[in-house]
Amino acid sequence: MLCIVPALILPTIQSKAEVPLAANCTGKPDVAWREQVEGCTTAIESGKYAGKALAKALTFRAQAYAQTGDLDRSLADIEQVIRLDPDDAFAFGARGDLHLVRKDYDGALADYDKAIALAPNNDLAMAGRGIVFLAKGELDRALTEFDHAVKLQPASAAALYWRGITRRQTGDAAGGEADIAAAKKIDPKVDQ
C-alpha cells in the first residue's frame, strides 16, 4: 500500500455543490474505493453532467484513485477539475497533496499557496504547507503553519498531529505528545 499523508490526501468531500451522482460515487468511505472509481467513471462518461456537477464527479473519482494508490489518474482528474473551475480551492489543495506525496515540494507549496489565496481559512492547505516545511527541515516555518491551522480550526486532527510530530522534533516532547493525543482523540486513525 502506498504511504499517503494521513488525513490530507483528498479528505472526504463535503463542500462541493450538492448534485446527486450515482449511488456508488459518493466521495466518502461508505462505498469501497474501487467501486467508486467505477461508479464515478460511469457518471462522468454518461454525458449527463457538466460544470460543477462534472467537477464533483471528477473530484470524487480522484479521491477514489488516490485511496487506491493510482496517483497518476488522481492527478489527471484533479487537473481537469482545475480546468473546469479555476477558483476551486479544494482542487488546488488536493493537487498540492498529490505533489507532496511525490516529494515535489515546490509544486506542493505553489498549490497550497493558491488554495489559501482562494480560501484564506483553508486549514488543510496550511497543514499541507507545514508538512512541506517539516519535510524540508524548516521546523520553525512548519510550526507557524500548524499553529495557524489549529487557530483557524481547533479540531483539525491533521494539523494537531503534524504539529505534535514537529514539536517532538524540536525537543518539545511533552507538547508533541499532547498534540498527538488530542489529534487521536478527534480522529483515532489520523496517523494511518
C-alpha positions in Angstrom: 0.0 0.0 0.0 1.2 3.4 -0.9 2.2 5.7 2.0 -0.3 8.6 1.8 -0.1 11.7 4.0 -2.6 11.0 6.8 -5.8 13.0 6.8 -4.7 15.2 4.0 -4.9 13.4 0.7 -8.3 14.3 -0.7 -10.2 14.3 2.6 -13.8 13.3 2.4 -15.6 15.9 0.2 -18.4 17.8 1.9 -18.1 21.3 0.4 -18.8 20.5 -3.2 -22.2 21.7 -4.6 -24.8 19.1 -3.8 -25.6 17.4 -7.0 -26.9 13.8 -6.9 -24.5 11.4 -8.6 -24.6 7.6 -8.8 -25.1 5.8 -5.5 -21.5 4.4 -5.8 -19.9 7.8 -6.4 -20.1 9.4 -3.0 -16.6 10.7 -2.2 -17.0 9.1 1.2 -15.6 5.8 2.6 -19.2 4.4 2.7 -18.5 2.6 -0.6 -15.4 0.7 -1.5 -12.9 3.0 -3.3 -12.6 0.7 -6.3 -16.4 0.6 -6.7 -16.3 4.4 -6.5 -13.8 4.6 -9.4 -16.3 2.5 -11.5 -19.4 4.5 -10.3 -17.8 7.9 -10.9 -16.4 6.8 -14.3 -19.9 5.8 -15.3 -21.3 9.1 -14.2 -18.5 11.1 -15.9 -18.8 9.2 -19.2 -22.7 9.3 -19.2 -22.6 12.9 -20.6 -25.3 13.8 -18.0 -23.0 16.1 -16.0 -21.3 19.4 -16.9 -19.7 22.3 -14.9 -19.7 21.9 -11.2 -21.5 18.6 -11.3 -18.9 17.1 -13.6 -16.1 18.6 -11.4 -17.7 17.0 -8.4 -17.7 13.5 -10.0 -14.1 14.0 -11.1 -13.2 15.1 -7.6 -14.8 12.0 -6.1 -13.1 9.8 -8.6 -9.8 11.5 -8.0 -10.2 10.8 -4.3 -11.0 7.1 -5.0 -8.0 6.8 -7.3 -5.7 8.4 -4.6 -7.1 6.0 -2.0 -6.3 3.0 -4.2 -2.8 4.3 -4.9 -3.3 5.4 -8.5 -1.8 8.9 -8.1 -1.4 9.5 -11.8 -5.1 9.1 -12.6 -6.0 11.1 -9.4 -3.8 13.9 -10.6 -5.2 13.8 -14.1 -8.8 14.1 -12.6 -7.8 17.0 -10.3 -6.2 18.9 -13.1 -9.4 18.5 -15.1 -11.3 19.9 -12.1 -9.0 22.9 -12.1 -9.6 23.5 -15.8 -13.3 23.3 -15.2 -13.3 25.5 -12.1 -10.0 27.5 -11.7 -11.3 29.0 -8.5 -11.7 25.6 -6.7 -9.5 26.0 -3.6 -10.1 22.4 -2.7 -8.8 21.1 -6.0 -5.6 23.1 -5.6 -5.2 21.8 -2.1 -5.7 18.2 -3.4 -3.2 18.7 -6.2 -0.8 20.1 -3.5 -1.3 16.9 -1.5 -0.5 14.7 -4.6 2.7 16.8 -5.2 3.6 16.4 -1.5 3.3 12.6 -1.7 5.5 12.7 -4.7 8.0 14.9 -2.9 7.6 17.7 -5.4 7.8 20.3 -2.6 7.9 23.3 -4.8 4.7 22.1 -6.7 3.0 21.4 -3.4 3.8 24.8 -2.0 2.6 26.6 -5.1 -0.7 24.7 -5.0 -1.2 25.2 -1.3 -0.5 28.9 -1.7 -3.1 29.1 -4.4 -5.6 27.2 -2.3 -5.1 29.6 0.6 -5.3 32.6 -1.7 -8.7 31.3 -2.9 -9.8 30.3 0.6 -7.8 32.1 3.3 -9.2 29.9 6.1 -8.2 26.6 4.4 -6.6 24.9 7.4 -5.8 21.7 5.5 -3.8 23.6 2.9 -1.9 25.3 5.8 -1.3 22.0 7.3 0.0 20.7 4.0 2.4 23.7 3.8 3.5 22.8 7.3 4.3 19.2 6.2 6.3 20.5 3.3 8.3 22.7 5.6 8.7 19.8 8.0 10.0 17.6 5.2 12.5 20.3 4.2 13.7 20.6 7.8 12.3 24.1 8.3 10.8 23.4 11.7 10.0 26.9 12.7 8.1 27.6 9.5 6.3 24.3 9.9 5.2 25.1 13.4 4.0 28.5 12.3 1.8 26.9 9.6 0.4 24.3 12.0 -0.2 26.9 14.7 -2.2 29.0 12.2 -4.1 25.9 11.0 -5.0 25.0 14.6 -6.0 28.5 15.4 -8.4 28.5 12.4 -9.7 25.0 13.1 -9.0 23.8 16.7 -10.5 20.4 15.8 -8.1 19.8 12.9 -6.8 16.4 13.7 -4.3 16.6 10.8 -2.8 20.0 12.0 -2.6 18.8 15.6 -1.0 15.6 14.7 1.7 17.1 12.4 2.3 19.9 14.9 2.9 17.2 17.5 5.4 15.5 15.2 7.1 18.8 14.6 7.2 19.7 18.3 8.8 16.4 19.1 11.5 17.1 16.6 12.2 20.5 18.1 12.7 18.8 21.5 9.2 19.7 23.0 8.3 16.1 23.7 5.5 16.9 26.2 3.9 19.4 23.8 4.3 17.0 20.9 2.7 14.1 22.8 -0.2 16.4 23.9 -0.9 17.4 20.3 -0.8 13.9 19.0 -3.1 12.7 21.8 -5.5 15.5 21.1 -5.4 14.6 17.3 -6.1 10.9 18.0 -9.0 11.8 20.3 -10.5 13.7 17.3 -9.6 11.1 14.8 -8.2 7.8 16.1 -6.9 7.0 12.6 -5.1 10.3 12.0 -1.7 8.6 11.9 -2.7 5.9 9.4 
